[in-house]
């Protein structure tokens, strides 16, 4: 079995104990990845701090050229990397290719943004003074990324951090480290100076504590569960360390009776089933206005039944496996709970096949508000659908959650679209759009879905310090 090294300070290190990588389509190990202890993580931070002293001095244009070179390497290896991603994550191969294209676009966007760390000159109020506002890189960044989008979410943190002049240490999820290692190979091939980008793997709580407690690590950026986010917040309080947090979601979808039914079905389907439903912005609760409720259920159920389930490497697969047995067990428990509370199972509801971690695409109708699948992220192709009557009721249901990462609405009424945009409590709102994320616009949550924004011009600003320089002059 292949043993994968870690990328540390420009070198490749094989180090035990090894972490097994499991193919969720088969349940079998496909590789072993090196791990390191906390002391070696501290050394990586020290190396990154040393590399920062010269990396920060490069022009934004020069750093952008490095990012473009990384993008070129990823594109050149896209077929191989897509296969690796599908093997370790399970997502259909076409979706792995889409993720790679998205990662490349992130790199291109921030390659340009590297030139735009703009400050400003503020008109003085006192004679003999001039005021400058400048932006400076922060230093070493510790990045912790999840398994559901193992390449693009790593790039989403690395690209702006590097563009801004920081160095970065990436800690990928234990389930999907191979995509991060492939990214490191592309970084190395692109010729980044040693220590500017590194990959660590090991005991997750220990690595997180080192990021939080080491004074040379100046920022931590994390994508994952709200529960872990709370732990990071508590740890960061000890050193007042800045955090960027993209946490859990519980995305509502509001479908009004004035919308074209086919458009609503396809939009809701995309929002629900992308990445096998394992996305923080996946549709988690679907609310349909009463006049079209039964028609929507019929059409949506037919589409869910038509989806092909299987190994992501197979042709024309729409739904791959869930990431592991724990994810499968949770999804089945959510289905059982909803049915016990009165929901109707219109299709699916069971494990699929006799190997791997597959579940049938599932539609649940008449789901009550207190069901687990409406209170928590299900992270599976399980659609929980219920009815509403008025716009005010729909907004109240949508906002009745501690989360606020994303929300969706389908309506032909432009006035209503603006009311929803202003009333829905979410950082990203897709109106008549089931796939709203893009490199050029900010992404992040409100309430307990996180702090800060990624992507857009805001994405690089998250990795810059703002300084005021007051010049006293004799004029």
C-alpha positions as CSV (number, residue, x, y, z in Angstrom):
1,X,0.0,0.0,0.0
2,X,1.3,3.5,-0.9
3,X,2.8,5.5,2.0
4,X,2.4,9.2,1.5
5,X,4.8,11.8,3.0
6,X,4.0,15.2,4.4
7,X,5.4,18.4,2.8
8,X,7.4,20.3,5.4
9,X,9.7,23.2,4.8
10,X,10.3,22.3,1.2
11,X,11.0,18.6,1.8
12,X,8.9,15.4,1.8
13,X,8.9,13.6,5.2
14,X,7.8,10.0,5.8
15,X,6.9,9.7,9.4
16,X,5.0,7.2,11.5
17,X,2.5,6.4,12.8
18,X,0.6,6.3,9.6
19,X,-3.0,7.3,9.0
20,X,-5.1,5.0,6.8
21,X,-7.2,6.5,4.0
22,X,-10.4,4.7,3.4
23,X,-12.3,4.5,0.1
24,X,-15.9,5.2,1.2
25,X,-17.3,3.3,-1.8
26,X,-15.7,0.1,-0.7
27,X,-14.7,0.6,3.0
28,X,-11.2,-0.5,2.1
29,X,-7.9,1.2,2.8
30,X,-6.3,2.8,-0.3
31,X,-3.2,4.6,1.2
32,X,-1.4,5.4,4.4
33,X,-0.3,9.0,5.2
34,X,2.5,10.1,7.5
35,X,1.7,11.9,10.7
36,X,3.8,14.1,13.0
37,X,3.6,15.1,16.7
38,X,3.0,18.5,18.2
39,X,6.7,19.3,18.5
40,X,7.2,18.9,14.8
41,X,4.2,21.1,14.1
42,X,5.9,23.7,16.2
43,X,8.9,23.4,14.1
44,X,6.8,23.8,11.0
45,X,5.4,27.1,12.4
46,X,9.0,28.3,13.1
47,X,10.0,27.4,9.6
48,X,6.9,29.2,8.2
49,X,7.8,32.3,10.3
50,X,11.3,32.4,8.9
51,X,10.0,32.0,5.4
52,X,7.5,34.8,6.0
53,X,10.3,37.4,6.4
54,X,11.2,37.1,2.7
55,X,7.8,36.1,1.2
56,X,6.1,39.2,2.6
57,X,8.6,41.4,0.7
58,X,7.7,40.1,-2.7
59,X,5.4,42.3,-4.8
60,X,1.8,41.3,-5.1
61,X,2.4,40.7,-8.8
62,X,5.2,38.2,-8.0
63,X,3.1,36.3,-5.5
64,X,0.3,36.2,-8.0
65,X,2.6,34.6,-10.6
66,X,3.3,31.8,-8.1
67,X,-0.4,31.3,-7.6
68,X,-0.9,31.1,-11.4
69,X,1.9,28.5,-11.6
70,X,0.1,26.4,-8.9
71,X,-3.1,26.7,-10.9
72,X,-1.3,25.5,-14.1
73,X,0.1,22.5,-12.2
74,X,-3.3,21.5,-10.9
75,X,-4.8,21.8,-14.4
76,X,-2.0,19.7,-15.9
77,X,-2.7,17.0,-13.3
78,X,-6.5,17.4,-13.2
79,X,-7.4,13.9,-14.4
80,X,-5.1,12.3,-11.8
81,X,-6.2,14.6,-9.0
82,X,-9.9,14.1,-9.8
83,X,-9.5,10.4,-9.5
84,X,-7.6,10.7,-6.2
85,X,-10.4,12.9,-4.8
86,X,-13.1,10.5,-5.8
87,X,-11.2,7.6,-4.3
88,X,-10.8,9.2,-0.9
89,X,-14.0,11.3,-0.7
90,X,-16.5,9.2,-2.8
91,X,-18.0,12.1,-4.8
92,X,-18.8,11.3,-8.5
93,X,-15.8,11.9,-10.8
94,X,-17.6,14.7,-12.7
95,X,-18.1,16.6,-9.4
96,X,-14.4,16.1,-8.6
97,X,-13.5,17.7,-11.9
98,X,-15.8,20.6,-11.1
99,X,-14.1,21.0,-7.7
100,X,-10.8,21.2,-9.4
101,X,-12.0,23.8,-11.9
102,X,-13.4,25.9,-9.0
103,X,-10.0,25.6,-7.1
104,X,-8.2,26.8,-10.2
105,X,-10.6,29.7,-10.5
106,X,-9.9,30.6,-6.9
107,X,-6.2,30.7,-7.6
108,X,-6.6,32.9,-10.7
109,X,-8.9,35.3,-8.7
110,X,-6.5,35.8,-5.8
111,X,-3.5,36.0,-8.2
112,X,-5.1,39.2,-9.4
113,X,-6.2,40.3,-5.9
114,X,-2.6,40.1,-4.8
115,X,-2.0,43.4,-6.6
116,X,-4.9,45.1,-4.9
117,X,-4.1,45.2,-1.2
118,X,-5.0,48.8,-1.3
119,X,-4.6,51.3,1.5
120,X,-5.6,55.0,1.3
121,X,-4.6,58.5,2.2
122,X,-7.0,60.3,4.6
123,X,-7.2,64.1,4.5
124,X,-5.7,65.6,7.6
125,X,-7.5,67.6,10.2
126,X,-4.4,69.2,11.8
127,X,-1.7,71.2,10.1
128,X,1.6,69.4,9.7
129,X,0.1,65.9,9.7
130,X,-0.6,63.4,6.9
131,X,-2.5,60.1,7.5
132,X,-1.9,56.9,5.6
133,X,-3.8,53.6,5.9
134,X,-1.8,50.6,4.8
135,X,-2.5,46.9,4.7
136,X,0.2,44.4,5.9
137,X,0.3,40.6,5.9
138,X,-0.3,38.9,9.3
139,X,2.4,36.2,9.4
140,X,2.0,32.5,9.8
141,X,-1.6,31.2,9.2
142,X,-2.8,27.8,10.5
143,X,-5.5,26.4,8.2
144,X,-7.8,23.5,9.1
145,X,-10.0,22.1,6.4
146,X,-12.7,19.5,6.1
147,X,-13.2,16.4,4.1
148,X,-16.2,17.3,2.0
149,X,-14.4,19.6,-0.5
150,X,-10.8,18.5,0.2
151,X,-9.1,20.6,-2.6
152,X,-11.2,23.7,-3.1
153,X,-11.5,24.5,0.6
154,X,-7.8,24.2,1.1
155,X,-7.2,26.5,-1.9
156,X,-9.9,28.9,-0.6
157,X,-7.7,29.5,2.5
158,X,-4.2,29.1,1.0
159,X,-4.7,31.3,-2.1
160,X,-5.8,34.5,-0.3
161,X,-3.3,34.0,2.6
162,X,-0.4,33.6,0.2
163,X,-1.6,36.4,-2.1
164,X,-1.7,38.7,1.0
165,X,1.9,37.8,1.8
166,X,1.4,35.3,4.6
167,X,2.8,31.8,4.9
168,X,0.4,28.9,5.6
169,X,0.4,25.5,7.3
170,X,-2.5,23.3,6.1
171,X,-4.0,20.6,8.3
172,X,-6.4,18.6,6.1
173,X,-9.1,16.3,7.3
174,X,-7.9,12.8,8.3
175,X,-10.4,11.2,5.9
176,X,-9.1,13.1,2.8
177,X,-5.4,14.1,3.1
178,X,-4.5,12.9,-0.4
179,X,-6.0,15.9,-2.2
180,X,-4.0,18.2,0.2
181,X,-0.8,16.2,-0.7
182,X,-1.6,16.6,-4.4
183,X,-1.9,20.3,-3.8
184,X,1.5,20.4,-2.0
185,X,3.0,18.6,-5.0
186,X,1.7,21.3,-7.3
187,X,3.0,24.0,-4.9
188,X,6.4,22.3,-5.0
189,X,6.4,22.0,-8.8
190,X,5.4,25.7,-9.0
191,X,8.6,26.6,-7.1
192,X,7.3,28.3,-4.0
193,X,10.1,29.0,-1.5
194,X,10.5,26.5,1.2
195,X,8.4,27.0,4.3
196,X,5.8,29.2,2.5
197,X,3.3,26.3,2.2
198,X,3.4,23.2,4.4
199,X,1.0,20.2,5.1
200,X,0.8,18.6,8.5
201,X,-1.3,15.7,9.8
202,X,-1.5,14.1,13.2
203,X,-3.6,14.4,16.4
204,X,-6.2,17.0,15.4
205,X,-6.7,18.5,18.9
206,X,-2.9,18.8,19.5
207,X,-2.4,20.5,16.1
208,X,-5.2,22.9,16.8
209,X,-3.8,23.7,20.2
210,X,-0.4,24.4,18.8
211,X,-1.9,26.7,16.2
212,X,-3.8,28.5,18.9
213,X,-1.1,28.7,21.6
214,X,2.1,29.2,19.5
215,X,2.7,33.0,19.3
216,X,4.4,32.7,15.9
217,X,1.1,31.5,14.4
218,X,-0.8,34.7,13.9
219,X,-4.2,33.5,12.6
220,X,-6.2,30.4,12.5
221,X,-8.8,29.7,9.7
222,X,-11.2,26.8,10.0
223,X,-14.0,25.2,8.0
224,X,-16.0,22.5,9.9
225,X,-18.6,22.0,12.5
226,X,-19.9,24.6,14.8
227,X,-19.1,22.3,17.8
228,X,-15.4,22.4,16.9
229,X,-15.6,26.1,16.1
230,X,-16.7,26.7,19.7
231,X,-13.7,24.9,20.9
232,X,-11.4,27.0,18.7
233,X,-13.1,30.2,20.0
234,X,-12.5,29.2,23.6
235,X,-8.8,28.3,22.8
236,X,-8.3,31.5,20.9
237,X,-9.5,33.6,23.8
238,X,-6.4,32.7,25.8
239,X,-4.1,34.5,23.3
240,X,-6.8,36.8,21.6
241,X,-5.9,35.1,18.3
242,X,-8.0,36.1,15.3
243,X,-10.1,33.4,13.7
244,X,-11.9,33.0,10.5
245,X,-14.7,30.4,10.9
246,X,-16.9,28.8,8.3
247,X,-19.1,26.5,10.4
248,X,-22.3,24.5,10.1
249,X,-25.4,25.2,8.2
250,X,-29.1,24.4,8.1
251,X,-30.1,25.8,4.8
252,X,-33.8,26.4,4.1
253,X,-35.3,26.4,0.6
254,X,-38.5,28.4,0.1
255,X,-40.6,27.5,-3.0
256,X,-43.4,29.8,-3.8
257,X,-46.4,29.0,-5.9
258,X,-45.6,31.6,-8.6
259,X,-42.4,29.8,-9.7
260,X,-42.2,27.5,-12.7
261,X,-42.4,24.0,-11.1
262,X,-39.6,22.4,-13.2
263,X,-37.3,25.2,-12.4
264,X,-38.0,24.9,-8.7
265,X,-37.5,21.1,-8.8
266,X,-34.2,21.3,-10.6
267,X,-32.9,24.1,-8.4
268,X,-33.8,22.4,-5.2
269,X,-32.4,19.1,-6.5
270,X,-29.0,20.8,-7.2
271,X,-29.0,22.5,-3.8
272,X,-29.8,19.2,-2.1
273,X,-27.8,16.5,-3.9
274,X,-24.5,18.2,-4.9
275,X,-21.6,16.4,-3.3
276,X,-24.1,13.6,-2.2
277,X,-25.7,16.2,0.1
278,X,-22.5,16.5,2.1
279,X,-22.2,20.3,1.9
280,X,-22.6,23.0,4.5
281,X,-24.7,25.0,2.1
282,X,-26.8,21.9,1.0
283,X,-30.6,22.4,1.2
284,X,-31.5,20.9,4.6
285,X,-35.1,22.0,4.9
286,X,-37.5,22.5,1.9
287,X,-40.7,24.5,2.4
288,X,-43.2,24.5,-0.4
289,X,-46.3,26.8,-0.6
290,X,-49.5,24.8,-0.3
291,X,-51.1,25.3,-3.8
292,X,-48.2,23.5,-5.4
293,X,-47.1,21.2,-2.5
294,X,-48.4,17.9,-3.8
295,X,-47.3,18.6,-7.4
296,X,-43.8,19.5,-6.2
297,X,-43.6,16.4,-4.1
298,X,-44.5,14.2,-7.1
299,X,-42.1,15.9,-9.4
300,X,-39.2,16.1,-6.9
301,X,-39.6,12.5,-5.9
302,X,-39.5,11.3,-9.5
303,X,-36.2,13.2,-10.0
304,X,-34.7,11.8,-6.8
305,X,-35.7,8.3,-7.9
306,X,-33.9,8.9,-11.2
307,X,-30.5,9.6,-9.7
308,X,-27.9,6.9,-10.2
309,X,-26.2,5.7,-7.0
310,X,-22.8,4.1,-7.2
311,X,-19.0,4.3,-7.0
312,X,-18.0,7.7,-8.1
313,X,-15.6,6.2,-10.6
314,X,-18.5,4.6,-12.5
315,X,-20.0,6.3,-15.5
316,X,-22.9,8.7,-15.0
317,X,-23.1,8.3,-11.2
318,X,-25.1,11.1,-9.5
319,X,-24.8,10.0,-5.9
320,X,-21.7,8.6,-4.3
321,X,-21.2,7.1,-0.9
322,X,-21.3,9.0,2.4
323,X,-17.9,9.6,3.9
324,X,-18.0,6.9,6.6
325,X,-20.2,4.7,8.7
326,X,-20.8,7.4,11.2
327,X,-22.3,9.6,8.5
328,X,-24.4,6.8,7.2
329,X,-25.7,5.9,10.7
330,X,-26.6,9.5,11.4
331,X,-28.5,9.9,8.1
332,X,-30.5,6.7,8.8
333,X,-31.3,7.8,12.3
334,X,-32.6,11.1,11.0
335,X,-34.9,9.3,8.6
336,X,-36.2,7.0,11.3
337,X,-36.8,9.9,13.6
338,X,-38.7,11.9,11.0
339,X,-41.0,8.9,10.2
340,X,-41.6,8.3,13.9
341,X,-42.8,11.9,14.2
342,X,-45.3,11.5,11.3
343,X,-43.3,12.2,8.1
344,X,-44.1,10.2,5.0
345,X,-41.2,8.5,3.2
346,X,-41.9,8.9,-0.5
347,X,-38.8,7.2,-1.7
348,X,-35.5,5.7,-0.4
349,X,-34.9,5.6,3.4
350,X,-32.5,2.6,3.5
351,X,-28.9,1.7,3.0
352,X,-27.9,1.1,-0.6
353,X,-25.9,-2.0,-1.5
354,X,-23.8,-4.3,0.8
355,X,-20.5,-2.5,0.8
356,X,-19.3,1.0,1.3
357,X,-21.4,3.7,2.9
358,X,-24.2,4.3,0.5
359,X,-27.8,5.5,1.2
360,X,-30.8,5.6,-1.1
361,X,-31.8,9.1,-2.2
362,X,-34.7,9.9,0.2
363,X,-37.7,12.2,0.1
364,X,-39.5,12.8,3.4
365,X,-42.9,14.7,3.2
366,X,-44.8,16.5,6.0
367,X,-41.7,16.7,8.1
368,X,-42.5,18.4,11.5
369,X,-40.4,21.3,12.7
370,X,-39.0,19.3,15.7
371,X,-37.6,16.5,13.6
372,X,-33.8,15.9,13.8
373,X,-33.4,16.4,10.1
374,X,-34.8,19.9,10.4
375,X,-32.8,20.8,13.5
376,X,-29.4,19.4,12.4
377,X,-27.4,19.0,9.3
378,X,-28.3,15.6,7.8
379,X,-25.3,15.6,5.4
380,X,-26.9,13.1,3.0
381,X,-29.2,13.0,0.0
382,X,-32.2,13.1,2.3
383,X,-34.8,15.9,1.5
384,X,-37.0,17.0,4.3
385,X,-40.1,18.7,2.9
386,X,-43.0,20.5,4.5
387,X,-45.7,23.0,3.6
388,X,-46.3,26.7,4.3
389,X,-49.1,29.1,3.5
390,X,-47.8,32.7,3.6
391,X,-44.6,34.5,2.9
392,X,-44.3,35.7,6.5
393,X,-44.7,32.1,7.7
394,X,-42.0,30.9,5.3
395,X,-39.5,33.5,6.4
396,X,-40.2,32.7,10.1
397,X,-39.6,29.0,9.5
398,X,-36.4,29.7,7.5
399,X,-34.9,31.9,10.2
400,X,-35.9,29.6,13.1
401,X,-32.4,28.1,13.5
402,X,-29.1,29.0,15.2
403,X,-27.4,28.7,11.8
404,X,-27.2,31.1,8.9
405,X,-24.8,30.0,6.3
406,X,-27.0,29.9,3.2
407,X,-30.6,30.0,2.1
408,X,-32.5,29.5,-1.1
409,X,-35.8,30.8,-2.5
410,X,-37.6,30.3,-5.8
411,X,-40.2,32.9,-6.8
412,X,-41.2,34.8,-10.0
413,X,-42.1,37.9,-7.9
414,X,-39.3,40.5,-8.1
415,X,-40.7,42.4,-5.1
416,X,-40.7,39.3,-3.0
417,X,-37.2,38.4,-4.1
418,X,-35.9,41.7,-2.6
419,X,-38.0,41.2,0.5
420,X,-36.5,37.7,0.9
421,X,-32.9,38.9,0.3
422,X,-33.3,41.5,3.1
423,X,-35.2,39.2,5.5
424,X,-33.5,35.8,5.3
425,X,-30.8,35.4,7.9
426,X,-27.9,33.9,5.9
427,X,-24.6,34.9,4.5
428,X,-25.3,33.5,1.0
429,X,-28.8,33.6,-0.5
430,X,-29.6,31.9,-3.8
431,X,-32.8,33.3,-5.3
432,X,-33.8,31.1,-8.3
433,X,-30.2,29.7,-8.0
434,X,-29.3,26.4,-6.5
435,X,-25.6,26.9,-6.9
436,X,-24.7,30.4,-5.8
437,X,-21.0,30.2,-4.8
438,X,-18.4,31.9,-6.9
439,X,-14.8,33.1,-6.5
440,X,-15.7,36.8,-7.0
441,X,-18.3,37.1,-4.2
442,X,-17.9,36.8,-0.4
443,X,-18.8,33.6,1.4
444,X,-19.5,33.0,5.0
445,X,-22.2,32.8,7.7
446,X,-24.2,34.7,10.2
447,X,-25.3,33.6,13.7
448,X,-23.6,30.3,14.7
449,X,-22.5,29.6,11.1
450,X,-19.2,31.5,11.5
451,X,-17.1,34.6,11.6
452,X,-15.7,36.5,8.6
453,X,-15.9,36.0,4.9
454,X,-13.9,34.0,2.3
455,X,-13.7,34.7,-1.4
456,X,-14.3,38.0,-3.2
457,X,-12.2,41.0,-2.2
458,X,-13.2,40.3,1.4
459,X,-11.4,37.0,1.2
460,X,-7.9,38.5,1.0
461,X,-8.7,41.3,3.5
462,X,-9.3,38.5,6.1
463,X,-5.5,37.9,6.0
464,X,-4.3,41.5,6.2
465,X,-3.8,43.8,9.1
466,X,-4.9,47.4,8.8
467,X,-2.4,50.0,10.0
468,X,-2.8,53.8,10.5
469,X,0.4,55.8,9.9
470,X,0.3,59.4,11.1
471,X,3.2,61.5,9.7
472,X,4.2,64.6,11.4
473,X,5.7,67.1,8.9
474,X,7.2,70.5,8.9
475,X,5.4,72.3,6.0
